Amino acid sequence: MFWAMVAHETDNGVTLAREEVGDDFLGDGAVTIKVHYSSANYKDGLAITRGGGVVRNYPIVPGIDIIGEVSASEDPNFSPGDPVIAHGYEIGVSRNGGFAEYARVPADWVVALDGLTPREAAALGTAGFTAALSVQALLDRGLTPDSGPILVTGATGGVGSVAVDILAGLGFEVVASTGKSDAGELLATLGAKSVIGRLPEDPDAKPRPLGKARWAGAVDSVGGKSLAHVLSTIEYGGAAAVSGLTGGPELPTTVLPFILRGVALLGVDSVQYPIERRRALWGRLGKDLKPQHLSLLENYAPITHVEEVLHAIRAGHHSGRTVLGVAGEF
């Protein structure tokens, strides 16, 4: 028996409760993980929201991030005591996730940690990994610090704040866009050269097909009208790495940025990203892509307080990354 935060769908919505569960909650898989930490993500907030669209069947243990140590393994690549992280795939969606003392997953979903402590890995989590994927996509496109400024939208969110930190550490000129008027000092400390408000400045204005070119590239976790504006203001040959839709899934733009300026729209997905490439990128997150200010981005909450954290994320009142302590917190 072990403790877990279990989500149930009821006539009044989705409830999340602390429950003692049996080993049948672990399901199949070659690697059993003693969970030290999880983290709070927007997707986890959707998992406890009626109509959130991410969970296939309830009850479920949410938590798309599992960070801890191997408890038992049937795979020769992992041994008890190994520090590991698992995220993406079906975790927290159709398979019980990280909001529990133990979790079990297939071995080819597991990443051994190198250069990161479990707590640092939790501070990064899916959002930090997505930020690294976004930065890598721009690097693969050929962008360098000499290319010009890089815009980061939703800059105080999990993806945005880590992207600011990574890009600044690589020497890029970062322009951070945020709707939080009190975030300027934090973003400057993370390395942003300048901080601007949400884009477009007039949210009611019809997006222009092409605007004044301002950015060599962008990391966008907002989508919607904001992304349409960003695409219309990227310089010739630039690119936007896109991973979110907090501004909505619609994209009210035209083909003009793509066929007149050669702009690239680079989709970023962390869920089904192949495991060998996933492991390689986590290795870089412990080395040359390691953010320099993780301690400034990290908030901490015990797992039993996760519901209030997720509600704050859904409401847009959350900044940075929240590490959820699991071991010893039930």
HUGI-V16007 format. One record per backbone hydrogen bond with DSSP energy under -1.0 kcal/mol. CO is the residue of the C=O (numbers start at 0). NH is the residue of the N-H. E is the energy in kcal/mol with one decimal. If there is no record, write none. Layout:
BEGIN
co=<CO CO>
nh=<NH NH>
e=<E E>
END
This chain:
BEGIN
co=<1 2 3 5 6 7 9 12 14 16 18 20 21 22 29 30 31 31 32 33 35 35 36 37 40 41 42 45 48 59 60 61 62 65 66 66 67 68 69 71 74 78 81 82 83 84 85 87 89 89 89 92 94 97 98 100 102 104 105 106 110 116 117 118 119 120 123 124 125 126 127 128 129 130 131 132 133 134 135 136 137 138 143 148 148 149 150 151 153 155 156 157 158 159 160 161 162 163 164 165 166 167 172 173 173 174 175 176 179 182 183 184 185 186 193 195 201 214 216 217 218 219 221 222 223 224 225 226 227 229 231 232 232 234 237 238 239 240 241 244 250 254 255 256 260 263 265 270 273 274 275 276 277 278 279 280 283 283 286 292 292 293 296 298 300 301 302 304 305 306 307 308 309 310 311 312 320 321 322 323 324 325>
nh=<20 100 18 16 59 14 12 9 7 5 3 1 24 25 73 104 70 71 102 68 325 326 66 323 44 45 46 48 51 6 96 98 97 85 35 36 83 33 80 31 77 81 69 112 67 110 65 90 92 93 94 55 91 99 4 34 32 30 108 109 84 120 121 122 123 124 127 128 129 130 131 132 133 134 135 136 137 138 139 140 142 141 146 215 216 174 218 176 156 319 160 161 162 163 164 165 166 167 168 169 171 170 149 192 193 151 195 154 182 186 187 188 189 191 175 177 204 234 150 240 152 242 246 226 227 228 229 230 231 232 210 213 214 237 263 217 265 219 267 247 252 258 259 262 236 239 241 88 277 278 279 280 281 282 283 284 286 288 289 295 296 297 320 322 324 304 305 308 309 310 311 312 313 314 316 315 298 39 300 37 302 328>
e=<-3.2 -2.4 -3.2 -2.2 -1.7 -2.8 -1.2 -4.0 -2.4 -3.0 -2.4 -2.3 -2.1 -1.8 -2.5 -2.3 -3.3 -1.5 -1.9 -2.0 -2.7 -1.3 -2.1 -2.3 -1.5 -1.8 -1.5 -1.6 -2.2 -3.2 -3.3 -2.2 -2.1 -2.5 -2.3 -2.5 -2.5 -2.9 -2.8 -3.1 -1.7 -2.3 -2.2 -2.3 -2.2 -2.7 -2.4 -2.0 -2.0 -2.2 -1.8 -1.6 -2.6 -1.4 -3.0 -2.1 -3.7 -2.2 -1.6 -1.6 -2.3 -2.6 -2.1 -2.1 -1.5 -3.3 -3.1 -2.4 -2.6 -2.2 -2.2 -2.5 -2.3 -2.5 -2.7 -2.2 -1.7 -2.3 -2.9 -1.3 -2.1 -1.4 -2.3 -2.7 -1.1 -2.7 -2.7 -3.1 -1.8 -3.2 -2.7 -1.3 -2.3 -2.4 -1.8 -2.8 -2.8 -2.4 -1.9 -1.3 -2.3 -1.4 -2.9 -2.3 -1.3 -2.6 -3.0 -2.5 -1.5 -2.5 -2.3 -2.1 -2.0 -2.6 -2.6 -2.2 -1.5 -3.5 -2.5 -3.0 -2.2 -2.4 -3.5 -1.3 -1.9 -2.4 -2.4 -2.9 -1.5 -1.5 -2.9 -4.0 -1.7 -2.2 -2.0 -1.8 -3.2 -2.9 -2.6 -2.2 -2.2 -2.2 -2.5 -2.1 -3.2 -2.5 -2.8 -2.5 -2.5 -3.0 -2.0 -2.2 -2.4 -1.9 -1.6 -2.0 -1.7 -2.5 -1.4 -1.0 -1.3 -1.5 -2.7 -3.4 -2.1 -2.4 -1.7 -1.3 -2.6 -2.1 -1.7 -2.0 -2.5 -1.8 -2.7 -1.3 -2.9 -2.0 -2.3 -2.0 -2.4 -2.1>
END
